Amino acid sequence: MKKMQVSSRIFNLPFKHPFTISKGTKTHQPTFVVELDYFGIKGYGEAPAIAYYNIPVEKMQADLEAKRPLVEKFAFTDPERYWHYLHHLFPQNNFLVCALDMAGWDIYGKLKRKQLHQLWNLDPAKAPLTDYTIGIDTIEKMVAKMKEKDWPIYKIKVGTDNDIEMMEALRNNTKARLRVDANAGWTLEQALHKIPILKELGVELIEQPLAKDNWEGMKLLYEKSVLPLYADEACVVESDVEKCAGYFDGINIKLTKCSGITPARRMITKAKEHNLKVMIGCMNESSIGTAAIAQLAPLLDEVDMDGPLLLAEDIAKGVSFENGKIIYTELPGLGIEVKNF
């Protein structure tokens, strides 16, 4: 028997509501899930596909199949060594590396019979509340979606001509904390105009206001903004963290984009060294990827891990939420139970 056996599946998970951001609309979330079987201990990892990063689930599966023997032959001892091996094996596919890295950590926790946050001596009581995302829609539908899900923090997708009217209507219908994600949808002039108004409406932070490569604009905006600015599209991998200092107040790490739990931990450390706040965000993962975020949550200032709340179907049982608070399971590893793999 091989030391490691890998299998994979593609899922196309429907959203409860069509999900719109400044870059477009989707009704389903394609996601790639791997299972690593290490002498009967099974670990799971996930990487959702995002159209504008040009790594569809089919490419993840094709790349994995092309190098399956090499993935399986690695003498697994710890996930960090495994990540370094995978990182060199798939240098152009961070998404696939993320799924495999996540599965490696799941196995490692199961071998140690502890959840990862326990192995890292993290206190789950220190985890921030997760927000709940409201995608772009008509104002009436956005208000209805918010009322449908009573929550302590909402993240509102913006990047339209009527952002302010949208936010005014939402504020008139809730006393909850509000944050805004422009997904690089504003110009500098729009951001300078909108941010002071959003502050008056009680918005607490702005994610990626400008295009990811508009560093000159971000420098000016950072100096003038009355709200904290978090990098998302401008902070993808480890080497981006240092670049964000002096341009943003914080960074939003995505496990899929940075290539997994292993580099995310290093990014968190590096961000704190540069006095940057740290958020981890989701890419509409199922409970598999969401559970991985939960393991890191006690290290974070903010967290956006509402994927399972936005999806109409899930492929695992893992963390649940109580009014924004993360409720961990008692299971080891990622703390998940995968259904029908």
N, C-alpha and C positions, 0 to 999 in steps of 0.2 A: 504493500500500500504506500502511495505517495505521502510525504509529510504534509503537504498542503494540496487541497483540491479546490478549484475555483469554479463557480457557476454564476450566471447572471440572468437577469430578466429586465425587460423594458415594460414600464407601466405608463398609462396615459390617464392621469387622475383628473376627474372633472372638478371644477370650482363650483361652489354654491351659487355664486354670482359671476357673470363675466368680469374679468379682472383687467382694468385699464390703467396704464401709466402713461407718461408723456411719450413713450416710444411705441405704444400700440396696445391692442386688446387681445386677450386669449380666454378661451372657455375651458381649456384643459392644460394641465401641467405634465409634460413628458418628463419621466424620471428614470434613471438607470440605477438598478440595485444589484449589488454583488453579494454573494455568500462565499466565505472562505471556510472550508472544513479542515480543521487541524486536529488529526487523530480523533475525530468525532466531536470536537468542540467547534461550534459554528458561530462565526462572526459575520455581522452584516454592516454594509455601508451603502451610502446613497449619494448620487449626484444628479440634480435636476438640470435639464437643458434650458439654456436661455438663448433665444434666437440671435441676439446681437453679439454674442461671443463666438458664434459659428462652430460650436462643438455639439452637434446633435447627438441624441442617444445612440443612433446607429453607428456613429463614429467611435463612441466610447466602446461599444460592443465589438466593432471590427478591430480596433486597436488591441483590445484585450485578447481576442481570439488569435490575433497574429503573433502574440508573444506569450500565450498561455503557458507553454512549458517553462519559460523563464520565470513567470510569476509563481508557478507552483514549486519550482526547485529550490527556492530560497530557504535556507535553514533558519526558520523563525525563532528568535529569542526575545526580541522586544520591538515594539512598534516604531520607535525612532530609527533604528537601523533599517527596518523594512521600508520606511518612507524614503530614506536616502537611496536605497536600491531602486525603488519604484520611480523616484524623481529622475534618475538617470536613464531608466528603462523607457519612460514615456515623457521626454522633455517638452513635448508640444501638447500634452493633454493633462492639464492640471485637474480637470474634472474627474477623469478616470482615476488619477492618483488619489484624489480625495476619497472616492468611494472605497478603494482598497485600503487606504490608510485608516479610515474609520472602522472598517471590518477588522483590521489588525488590532486596533485598540480594544474593540469589543471582545476579541479572543483573549487578549492580555488580561483584561479585567475579569473575565470568566476563569482564567487560569489562577488568578489571585483571589477569586471569590469575593471581589469587591467592585462597587461602581467606581468609575474613574475619578470622580471628585473626591471619593474617600481615599483612593491611592495617592492623590495629590494633596491630601490634608486640607481640603477646602470646606468651608462651612456653608451648606446650602441656605442657611438663614440669611446670608449676605447677598444672595442672588437678587438682582433688581426685578421689579414687576415687568412682565412683557406687555408691549403695546398690542393693539389690534388695528389692522390696516383697512382703511376705506379707500378703494380704488376710485379713479375718476369716473364720474357719471353725471347725469343731470343733478342739479342741486336737490331736487325732491327725492330722487333715489338715494343720494348720498346720506341725506338726513334719515331716510327710512332704514338704510343699512346700519347706521349708527344706533338708532332706536331699537333695532332688532337685537343688538348685542350690547347690553349694558356693561361698560368696561371702564377701568380707571384711567387708561391712557389710550388715545387714538393717534395713529400715524396716518396723515392725510396725504394722498398722492395729488400733486399739483403740476402745473406746467401748461395752463390754459389761459385764455384771455379773461376769464372771469374767476380767477383764483380768489380774489378778495371777497367777492360776493359769496362764493362757495364757503369760505372760512367764516364769514359773518353769520351765514345761515346755520352752520354747524355749531358755532359758539352760542348762538341764541337757543340752541336745543340741548346743551350739555354744560356741566360745570367741570367735566373731566379735564385732565391734562391733555394738551394737544401738541403734536410735533408735525413737521411738514417735510415731505420728500419731493424735491423737484426733479429727481432723476436727470440732472443736467439740462433741464428744460428752459432755463431763464437766460437772458442776456444780462450783462452787468447792470445796464440801466434799469431793467425790470426788477432785478434783485434789490438795487438801492432804493427803488420806489416801494416795493412790496414789504420788505423786511421790517421797517419801522411800524407799518400798519399791523403786520402780523404780531409784533410784540404787544401792541395795544390790545389785541384780541386774546392775549394770554398764551401764544405759541411759545414753546420753551426751547426749541432747537430747529435748525434747518439742515437737511441732508442734501449734499451735492447740488448746490444752486446753479452752478455754471458748468459748461462743457469740461470734460475731464482734462483737456490739454490747455485750458485757458488759465495758465498760472499767473500771467500778468494781471488779468481781471480779478482772480482770486486774492492776490496780494492786496489790491485796492479794497476789495469787499471785506476782507478780513480786518483791515485797519479801521473800516467805518461801520461794520455791522454791530447792531445792538443786540444781536442774538448769537449764540454759539453755532458754529458751522462745522458739520461733520463731513469728511470725505467718504465717498462710496466708490463710484466709478473711477475716481482718481487714486484710489488705494486698493490695488488688486493683490499684489504679492509683497513679500517681505521688504524688498528694496524700495518700495513706494512709501513705507512708513516715515522714514527720515525726511523724504521730500515734502511731506505734508506739514512738518513743523514750520510755523511762521506763515502758513497759508490757511490752516484750519485749526479749530479748537479740539477736534477729535477725529477719530477714524471709525468707519463701520467695516468690520472684517466679515467676509463671506467665506465659509469653509470651502465651498466648491471652487471658488475662484482662486483662492490662495493655495489650494491643493491639500487641504485636510487639517485635522486636529494638530498634528505635529508642528507645521509652520505657524498655525494660528497662535499657539502658546508662545512662540518666540516673538510674534508680532505684538502680542499683548505686552510682553516685557519691554520690547523696544519702544512702544508707544509711551509707556509710563516713564521711561528714561528721558523722553523728549517732552514730558509734561502734556501729552495728548490724552484726552479722555478716550475711552474705548467702549464701543458697541459691537456686538455681533448681530448680524442681520440674517434673515432667512431668504431663501429663493423659492419659497413655497414647497419646501420639502414635506414629505410625509413624517410620521412619528419617528422614523429611523434617523434621518438627518437632524430632526428637532431634538431628539434625545442627546445627540452629540453636542449640540449647542448648550443644552442644559448642564452638561458636565463642566463646561467652562464658565457658566453664568456667574458663580460667586466671585470671579475675577473682574467682572465688568461693571461699568458705570451705568450702562443702559443695555437693554436687550430687545430684539425684535424677532420673536420665534413663534409666530402665530400661524405658520403653515397649515397644521392640522385643523385649525379653526376655520380656515378659508376654503378648505377642500371638502367636497361632498363625499369622498371615499378615502379611506386610509388603508395602508397595507401592513400596519403593525400597531401594537399597543405599547405605549411608553409613558412619558410624562403627561400629566393632565394639568389643568389650570383651575384655580379658584380665585375669581376676581383679579386676574392678572398674576397671581402668585403661582410659581412652579411647584407642582406636587410630584415628587420623585417616587419611583417604584422601589421595591426591595430587591429587584433582580440585579445580578452582577453585570459588569461590562458597561454597555451603554444603558442598561436598565430597560431593555425592550423585549417584547415577545412578537415575533414576526409570524404573520398569518399567510397561509396558502402560497409559500414561495415556490 
